[in-house]
Amino acid sequence: MRIFTTALFLCALFSGKTSAQGTLAEASSAREVAAYPVSLYKDATSISQNLYNGRQYYVYDARMEEHQFYQQRRWLNGMVLYDGQQFDSIPVLYDIFHDELVIRHFNGDHILLQTVKVDSFIVDNHHFARLESGKDINPQMRTGFYDIVYGGKSRTLVRRTKSRQEKIVDKKVIAYYPEKNFFYVHKDGRYHSVHTKKSMLELFPDHKRELRKVLRENKIKFRKNREMAIVKMVETYDNLAK
């Protein structure tokens, strides 16, 4: 009888331990599952904090008809490669007067990104990259953001700028921002500044006839659409030089 009673006790004890261990394992697993999204959130917010860590940007001349931004004054979603991290669908404004990139914070504030940490960004189907003088581009070219309008062998860049000027209208000071673009084509290991049709033809002297022909066939007037003409001529030259 004692042996039977002892056996029952041991069975009950073993069963209780097994049940307790199962409960502890389930509780541990539940904690791990609950901690997983928290971990993801912490990782995501740590990256976001790096992006939104800049100083506040104030829009100057906000009431003026003209503005200091690329293309338009309203927010456009873009991709930003910042400090080695890629951020997609970020509302951005590109201030081409100061050559600075602005993003919109969650609370609506304008945040100025640290320019040296912006590797590149894409907005309105234009790819801008930060290029350093003497390293990525010619020593005499200014460090800053360049629009890569053609990425083939004869890589073509546009430096987009605006200057701030003032005029008096009805005794009021009005600010306006005339835009000027500078074009550079890579050839023979360096970038060449081009602006006129003549300078483009002189850059590719062996293919003047073909380059004139492609503009004529595509009905592209160089003075009216300088950027399209330059890209078309460069692309044509690369195809001919293959």
GUTOR-159637 format. One record per residue (C-alpha): residue number from 1; residue in one letter; x, y, z. Coordinates in pm, 1 decimal, always signed. Layout:
<rs>
<r k="NUM" r="A" east="X" north="Y" up="Z"/>
...
</rs>
This chain:
<rs>
<r k="1" r="M" east="+0.0" north="+0.0" up="+0.0"/>
<r k="2" r="R" east="+284.0" north="+234.4" up="+86.2"/>
<r k="3" r="I" east="+456.1" north="+154.4" up="-245.9"/>
<r k="4" r="F" east="+133.7" north="+232.0" up="-438.1"/>
<r k="5" r="T" east="+83.7" north="+559.4" up="-249.9"/>
<r k="6" r="T" east="+444.5" north="+663.8" up="-311.8"/>
<r k="7" r="A" east="+410.4" north="+586.3" up="-681.5"/>
<r k="8" r="L" east="+96.2" north="+799.6" up="-706.3"/>
<r k="9" r="F" east="+273.5" north="+1088.7" up="-531.1"/>
<r k="10" r="L" east="+571.4" north="+1074.8" up="-765.5"/>
<r k="11" r="C" east="+346.0" north="+1065.7" up="-1070.3"/>
<r k="12" r="A" east="+153.1" north="+1368.6" up="-948.5"/>
<r k="13" r="L" east="+474.4" north="+1556.2" up="-870.0"/>
<r k="14" r="F" east="+627.0" north="+1480.8" up="-1211.0"/>
<r k="15" r="S" east="+304.7" north="+1579.7" up="-1385.4"/>
<r k="16" r="G" east="+294.6" north="+1906.7" up="-1194.5"/>
<r k="17" r="K" east="+653.9" north="+1991.9" up="-1287.5"/>
<r k="18" r="T" east="+589.9" north="+1911.0" up="-1652.6"/>
<r k="19" r="S" east="+279.6" north="+2128.5" up="-1653.6"/>
<r k="20" r="A" east="+464.4" north="+2413.4" up="-1483.1"/>
<r k="21" r="Q" east="+753.3" north="+2391.6" up="-1728.1"/>
<r k="22" r="G" east="+507.2" north="+2398.8" up="-2018.1"/>
<r k="23" r="T" east="+336.3" north="+2706.4" up="-1874.5"/>
<r k="24" r="L" east="+672.6" north="+2882.5" up="-1826.2"/>
<r k="25" r="A" east="+776.2" north="+2798.3" up="-2183.2"/>
<r k="26" r="E" east="+447.3" north="+2932.2" up="-2319.7"/>
<r k="27" r="A" east="+484.2" north="+3251.8" up="-2116.0"/>
<r k="28" r="S" east="+842.8" north="+3298.4" up="-2237.4"/>
<r k="29" r="S" east="+734.7" north="+3245.6" up="-2597.9"/>
<r k="30" r="A" east="+452.2" north="+3496.4" up="-2555.5"/>
<r k="31" r="R" east="+697.1" north="+3754.8" up="-2419.7"/>
<r k="32" r="E" east="+928.2" north="+3701.4" up="-2717.7"/>
<r k="33" r="V" east="+639.1" north="+3743.9" up="-2962.1"/>
<r k="34" r="A" east="+528.9" north="+4061.5" up="-2786.5"/>
<r k="35" r="A" east="+886.1" north="+4195.7" up="-2779.4"/>
<r k="36" r="Y" east="+940.7" north="+4142.7" up="-3153.9"/>
<r k="37" r="P" east="+726.4" north="+4435.4" up="-3282.2"/>
<r k="38" r="V" east="+869.5" north="+4653.5" up="-3005.1"/>
<r k="39" r="S" east="+1217.2" north="+4568.2" up="-3130.0"/>
<r k="40" r="L" east="+1115.4" north="+4651.7" up="-3485.1"/>
<r k="41" r="Y" east="+969.3" north="+4981.6" up="-3369.0"/>
<r k="42" r="K" east="+1286.7" north="+5073.2" up="-3180.9"/>
<r k="43" r="D" east="+1502.2" north="+4991.1" up="-3483.4"/>
<r k="44" r="A" east="+1278.6" north="+5193.3" up="-3716.0"/>
<r k="45" r="T" east="+1254.6" north="+5494.4" up="-3486.3"/>
<r k="46" r="S" east="+1629.3" north="+5498.0" up="-3423.7"/>
<r k="47" r="I" east="+1681.9" north="+5532.8" up="-3799.0"/>
<r k="48" r="S" east="+1407.0" north="+5793.7" up="-3827.5"/>
<r k="49" r="Q" east="+1554.5" north="+5991.4" up="-3538.9"/>
<r k="50" r="N" east="+1876.4" north="+6013.0" up="-3737.1"/>
<r k="51" r="L" east="+1686.4" north="+6153.9" up="-4035.5"/>
<r k="52" r="Y" east="+1476.5" north="+6401.5" up="-3836.0"/>
<r k="53" r="N" east="+1766.3" north="+6525.1" up="-3624.1"/>
<r k="54" r="G" east="+1833.9" north="+6841.3" up="-3825.0"/>
<r k="55" r="R" east="+1756.6" north="+7199.1" up="-3730.8"/>
<r k="56" r="Q" east="+1432.0" north="+7370.6" up="-3816.9"/>
<r k="57" r="Y" east="+1411.5" north="+7541.7" up="-4154.5"/>
<r k="58" r="Y" east="+1214.7" north="+7861.6" up="-4203.4"/>
<r k="59" r="V" east="+1069.7" north="+7942.2" up="-4544.8"/>
<r k="60" r="Y" east="+1183.2" north="+8291.5" up="-4632.3"/>
<r k="61" r="D" east="+997.9" north="+8514.3" up="-4879.6"/>
<r k="62" r="A" east="+698.8" north="+8284.6" up="-4829.7"/>
<r k="63" r="R" east="+451.8" north="+8543.7" up="-4955.9"/>
<r k="64" r="M" east="+640.7" north="+8621.1" up="-5274.3"/>
<r k="65" r="E" east="+517.3" north="+8489.0" up="-5606.4"/>
<r k="66" r="E" east="+858.1" north="+8345.4" up="-5695.2"/>
<r k="67" r="H" east="+1047.8" north="+8108.0" up="-5469.5"/>
<r k="68" r="Q" east="+1388.7" north="+7955.4" up="-5398.4"/>
<r k="69" r="F" east="+1294.8" north="+7591.4" up="-5456.2"/>
<r k="70" r="Y" east="+1348.4" north="+7352.6" up="-5743.7"/>
<r k="71" r="Q" east="+1048.1" north="+7335.5" up="-5977.9"/>
<r k="72" r="Q" east="+776.0" north="+7422.6" up="-5725.2"/>
<r k="73" r="R" east="+710.6" north="+7532.0" up="-5370.6"/>
<r k="74" r="R" east="+489.0" north="+7239.6" up="-5264.6"/>
<r k="75" r="W" east="+605.7" north="+6914.9" up="-5104.8"/>
<r k="76" r="L" east="+692.4" north="+6625.9" up="-5334.5"/>
<r k="77" r="N" east="+755.6" north="+6270.0" up="-5218.9"/>
<r k="78" r="G" east="+1107.3" north="+6155.8" up="-5291.1"/>
<r k="79" r="M" east="+1378.1" north="+5906.7" up="-5203.8"/>
<r k="80" r="V" east="+1665.2" north="+6023.2" up="-4982.5"/>
<r k="81" r="L" east="+1991.9" north="+5838.5" up="-4922.5"/>
<r k="82" r="Y" east="+2101.7" north="+5990.3" up="-4591.9"/>
<r k="83" r="D" east="+2401.7" north="+5886.7" up="-4383.4"/>
<r k="84" r="G" east="+2406.6" north="+5547.1" up="-4554.2"/>
<r k="85" r="Q" east="+2032.9" north="+5480.7" up="-4499.6"/>
<r k="86" r="Q" east="+1766.8" north="+5489.2" up="-4772.4"/>
<r k="87" r="F" east="+1434.0" north="+5658.2" up="-4695.1"/>
<r k="88" r="D" east="+1144.9" north="+5626.6" up="-4939.8"/>
<r k="89" r="S" east="+834.7" north="+5844.4" up="-4987.4"/>
<r k="90" r="I" east="+977.9" north="+6135.1" up="-4787.0"/>
<r k="91" r="P" east="+816.1" north="+6478.7" up="-4845.3"/>
<r k="92" r="V" east="+1102.1" north="+6702.2" up="-4963.7"/>
<r k="93" r="L" east="+1179.0" north="+7052.2" up="-5084.6"/>
<r k="94" r="Y" east="+1508.3" north="+7132.2" up="-5257.7"/>
<r k="95" r="D" east="+1626.1" north="+7487.5" up="-5188.6"/>
<r k="96" r="I" east="+1851.3" north="+7549.6" up="-5489.4"/>
<r k="97" r="F" east="+1937.4" north="+7903.1" up="-5375.8"/>
<r k="98" r="H" east="+2121.0" north="+7767.6" up="-5068.3"/>
<r k="99" r="D" east="+2172.6" north="+7418.6" up="-5217.0"/>
<r k="100" r="E" east="+2000.2" north="+7252.7" up="-4919.6"/>
<r k="101" r="L" east="+1748.8" north="+6970.8" up="-4883.4"/>
<r k="102" r="V" east="+1443.7" north="+7016.6" up="-4659.6"/>
<r k="103" r="I" east="+1208.3" north="+6744.7" up="-4535.2"/>
<r k="104" r="R" east="+876.4" north="+6759.3" up="-4351.4"/>
<r k="105" r="H" east="+863.8" north="+6635.8" up="-3994.4"/>
<r k="106" r="F" east="+571.3" north="+6429.1" up="-3863.2"/>
<r k="107" r="N" east="+443.5" north="+6737.5" up="-3679.5"/>
<r k="108" r="G" east="+454.1" north="+6950.6" up="-3996.2"/>
<r k="109" r="D" east="+777.8" north="+7137.3" up="-3923.2"/>
<r k="110" r="H" east="+1037.2" north="+7196.2" up="-4195.2"/>
<r k="111" r="I" east="+1361.2" north="+7013.7" up="-4110.5"/>
<r k="112" r="L" east="+1692.4" north="+7101.5" up="-4277.1"/>
<r k="113" r="L" east="+1905.6" north="+6794.8" up="-4341.9"/>
<r k="114" r="Q" east="+2279.6" north="+6804.9" up="-4281.6"/>
<r k="115" r="T" east="+2409.7" north="+6851.1" up="-4634.0"/>
<r k="116" r="V" east="+2728.7" north="+6649.3" up="-4582.7"/>
<r k="117" r="K" east="+2517.0" north="+6344.8" up="-4487.5"/>
<r k="118" r="V" east="+2293.2" north="+6359.4" up="-4794.9"/>
<r k="119" r="D" east="+2449.5" north="+6118.8" up="-5045.2"/>
<r k="120" r="S" east="+2174.7" north="+6159.5" up="-5304.6"/>
<r k="121" r="F" east="+1801.3" north="+6207.1" up="-5350.9"/>
<r k="122" r="I" east="+1540.2" north="+6157.3" up="-5618.9"/>
<r k="123" r="V" east="+1253.6" north="+6401.8" up="-5663.5"/>
<r k="124" r="D" east="+1022.2" north="+6459.5" up="-5959.2"/>
<r k="125" r="N" east="+1210.1" north="+6185.3" up="-6153.1"/>
<r k="126" r="H" east="+1539.4" north="+6373.2" up="-6119.8"/>
<r k="127" r="H" east="+1837.7" north="+6211.2" up="-5951.1"/>
<r k="128" r="F" east="+2055.2" north="+6454.1" up="-5753.5"/>
<r k="129" r="A" east="+2388.9" north="+6342.4" up="-5609.3"/>
<r k="130" r="R" east="+2625.4" north="+6530.5" up="-5379.9"/>
<r k="131" r="L" east="+2961.2" north="+6546.6" up="-5558.6"/>
<r k="132" r="E" east="+3284.4" north="+6672.0" up="-5405.3"/>
<r k="133" r="S" east="+3521.5" north="+6910.1" up="-5580.1"/>
<r k="134" r="G" east="+3850.9" north="+6746.4" up="-5674.3"/>
<r k="135" r="K" east="+3717.3" north="+6400.0" up="-5589.7"/>
<r k="136" r="D" east="+3402.1" north="+6327.4" up="-5789.7"/>
<r k="137" r="I" east="+3424.7" north="+6631.1" up="-6018.2"/>
<r k="138" r="N" east="+3686.0" north="+6877.3" up="-6145.1"/>
<r k="139" r="P" east="+3869.2" north="+7083.7" up="-5879.0"/>
<r k="140" r="Q" east="+3725.5" north="+7407.7" up="-6018.2"/>
<r k="141" r="M" east="+3368.2" north="+7278.5" up="-5992.1"/>
<r k="142" r="R" east="+3182.1" north="+7358.6" up="-5673.3"/>
<r k="143" r="T" east="+3096.7" north="+7084.7" up="-5420.7"/>
<r k="144" r="G" east="+2722.2" north="+7035.4" up="-5400.3"/>
<r k="145" r="F" east="+2418.6" north="+6867.8" up="-5553.8"/>
<r k="146" r="Y" east="+2423.1" north="+6789.7" up="-5925.4"/>
<r k="147" r="D" east="+2132.1" north="+6660.9" up="-6129.6"/>
<r k="148" r="I" east="+2245.6" north="+6351.4" up="-6322.6"/>
<r k="149" r="V" east="+2041.8" north="+6397.7" up="-6640.3"/>
<r k="150" r="Y" east="+2233.2" north="+6133.3" up="-6834.8"/>
<r k="151" r="G" east="+2410.6" north="+5839.0" up="-6673.3"/>
<r k="152" r="G" east="+2586.3" north="+5680.4" up="-6971.2"/>
<r k="153" r="K" east="+2958.4" north="+5680.2" up="-7051.6"/>
<r k="154" r="S" east="+2955.2" north="+6053.9" up="-7123.1"/>
<r k="155" r="R" east="+2784.3" north="+6129.5" up="-6793.3"/>
<r k="156" r="T" east="+2603.9" north="+6462.6" up="-6800.6"/>
<r k="157" r="L" east="+2539.6" north="+6681.1" up="-6497.4"/>
<r k="158" r="V" east="+2336.3" north="+6994.0" up="-6435.5"/>
<r k="159" r="R" east="+2415.5" north="+7233.1" up="-6155.3"/>
<r k="160" r="R" east="+2083.4" north="+7407.7" up="-6083.8"/>
<r k="161" r="T" east="+2105.0" north="+7746.1" up="-5916.7"/>
<r k="162" r="K" east="+1894.9" north="+8047.9" up="-5831.4"/>
<r k="163" r="S" east="+1998.7" north="+8396.0" up="-5727.7"/>
<r k="164" r="R" east="+1791.3" north="+8626.2" up="-5508.8"/>
<r k="165" r="Q" east="+1718.5" north="+8971.8" up="-5646.0"/>
<r k="166" r="E" east="+1486.1" north="+9252.0" up="-5544.7"/>
<r k="167" r="K" east="+1278.0" north="+9511.7" up="-5721.9"/>
<r k="168" r="I" east="+1041.1" north="+9781.9" up="-5604.4"/>
<r k="169" r="V" east="+681.6" north="+9761.2" up="-5723.0"/>
<r k="170" r="D" east="+423.7" north="+10010.6" up="-5592.8"/>
<r k="171" r="K" east="+667.7" north="+10112.7" up="-5318.1"/>
<r k="172" r="K" east="+701.5" north="+9751.2" up="-5204.9"/>
<r k="173" r="V" east="+1015.0" north="+9539.9" up="-5216.4"/>
<r k="174" r="I" east="+952.0" north="+9227.5" up="-5421.3"/>
<r k="175" r="A" east="+1196.2" north="+8934.6" up="-5415.6"/>
<r k="176" r="Y" east="+1238.8" north="+8719.5" up="-5722.2"/>
<r k="177" r="Y" east="+1460.4" north="+8424.3" up="-5805.4"/>
<r k="178" r="P" east="+1597.2" north="+8396.0" up="-6159.7"/>
<r k="179" r="E" east="+1724.5" north="+8044.7" up="-6233.7"/>
<r k="180" r="K" east="+2043.6" north="+7950.6" up="-6415.1"/>
<r k="181" r="N" east="+2164.6" north="+7602.4" up="-6502.9"/>
<r k="182" r="F" east="+2523.4" north="+7492.4" up="-6568.8"/>
<r k="183" r="F" east="+2584.4" north="+7182.7" up="-6782.7"/>
<r k="184" r="Y" east="+2884.1" north="+6948.5" up="-6764.5"/>
<r k="185" r="V" east="+2965.9" north="+6651.9" up="-6990.0"/>
<r k="186" r="H" east="+3223.7" north="+6388.6" up="-6893.7"/>
<r k="187" r="K" east="+3478.3" north="+6313.0" up="-7164.5"/>
<r k="188" r="D" east="+3842.9" north="+6207.7" up="-7162.4"/>
<r k="189" r="G" east="+3853.6" north="+6170.8" up="-6784.3"/>
<r k="190" r="R" east="+3714.7" north="+6511.7" up="-6690.7"/>
<r k="191" r="Y" east="+3399.3" north="+6723.8" up="-6702.8"/>
<r k="192" r="H" east="+3360.5" north="+6986.1" up="-6973.8"/>
<r k="193" r="S" east="+3138.9" north="+7289.6" up="-6931.1"/>
<r k="194" r="V" east="+2894.6" north="+7325.9" up="-7220.0"/>
<r k="195" r="H" east="+2628.4" north="+7585.7" up="-7278.0"/>
<r k="196" r="T" east="+2585.8" north="+7647.3" up="-7648.6"/>
<r k="197" r="K" east="+2531.5" north="+7428.9" up="-7951.5"/>
<r k="198" r="K" east="+2875.8" north="+7532.6" up="-8072.4"/>
<r k="199" r="S" east="+3044.8" north="+7413.4" up="-7751.6"/>
<r k="200" r="M" east="+2868.1" north="+7076.6" up="-7782.4"/>
<r k="201" r="L" east="+2980.3" north="+7029.5" up="-8143.5"/>
<r k="202" r="E" east="+3336.0" north="+7127.1" up="-8051.3"/>
<r k="203" r="L" east="+3334.8" north="+6864.1" up="-7777.1"/>
<r k="204" r="F" east="+3251.1" north="+6593.6" up="-8033.3"/>
<r k="205" r="P" east="+3420.0" north="+6721.2" up="-8351.7"/>
<r k="206" r="D" east="+3415.0" north="+6385.0" up="-8531.5"/>
<r k="207" r="H" east="+3036.8" north="+6359.2" up="-8520.4"/>
<r k="208" r="K" east="+2913.3" north="+6711.7" up="-8591.3"/>
<r k="209" r="R" east="+2703.6" north="+6603.8" up="-8888.5"/>
<r k="210" r="E" east="+2528.4" north="+6324.0" up="-8696.2"/>
<r k="211" r="L" east="+2459.8" north="+6546.3" up="-8396.0"/>
<r k="212" r="R" east="+2306.9" north="+6820.9" up="-8608.5"/>
<r k="213" r="K" east="+2097.8" north="+6557.3" up="-8784.1"/>
<r k="214" r="V" east="+1954.4" north="+6406.6" up="-8463.9"/>
<r k="215" r="L" east="+1840.0" north="+6749.7" up="-8343.6"/>
<r k="216" r="R" east="+1682.7" north="+6822.2" up="-8678.9"/>
<r k="217" r="E" east="+1504.4" north="+6485.0" up="-8698.9"/>
<r k="218" r="N" east="+1367.1" north="+6520.4" up="-8344.3"/>
<r k="219" r="K" east="+1271.1" north="+6886.1" up="-8403.8"/>
<r k="220" r="I" east="+1470.8" north="+7001.1" up="-8099.7"/>
<r k="221" r="K" east="+1567.0" north="+7367.9" up="-8097.3"/>
<r k="222" r="F" east="+1883.9" north="+7404.5" up="-7890.1"/>
<r k="223" r="R" east="+1809.7" north="+7751.6" up="-7751.1"/>
<r k="224" r="K" east="+1448.2" north="+7667.5" up="-7665.4"/>
<r k="225" r="N" east="+1523.6" north="+7332.8" up="-7500.5"/>
<r k="226" r="R" east="+1889.2" north="+7332.9" up="-7407.1"/>
<r k="227" r="E" east="+1870.6" north="+7042.4" up="-7162.0"/>
<r k="228" r="M" east="+1688.6" north="+6805.5" up="-7396.3"/>
<r k="229" r="A" east="+1922.4" north="+6897.5" up="-7680.5"/>
<r k="230" r="I" east="+2238.8" north="+6834.1" up="-7477.1"/>
<r k="231" r="V" east="+2114.4" north="+6498.7" up="-7345.6"/>
<r k="232" r="K" east="+2008.2" north="+6388.2" up="-7694.3"/>
<r k="233" r="M" east="+2343.1" north="+6486.3" up="-7843.9"/>
<r k="234" r="V" east="+2542.8" north="+6311.4" up="-7570.2"/>
<r k="235" r="E" east="+2333.3" north="+5996.6" up="-7595.9"/>
<r k="236" r="T" east="+2377.6" north="+5995.0" up="-7973.4"/>
<r k="237" r="Y" east="+2754.1" north="+6036.5" up="-7941.2"/>
<r k="238" r="D" east="+2777.5" north="+5742.5" up="-7698.2"/>
<r k="239" r="N" east="+2581.1" north="+5522.8" up="-7936.6"/>
<r k="240" r="L" east="+2805.7" north="+5621.9" up="-8229.2"/>
<r k="241" r="A" east="+3124.9" north="+5569.6" up="-8027.9"/>
<r k="242" r="K" east="+3040.4" north="+5209.3" up="-7930.7"/>
</rs>
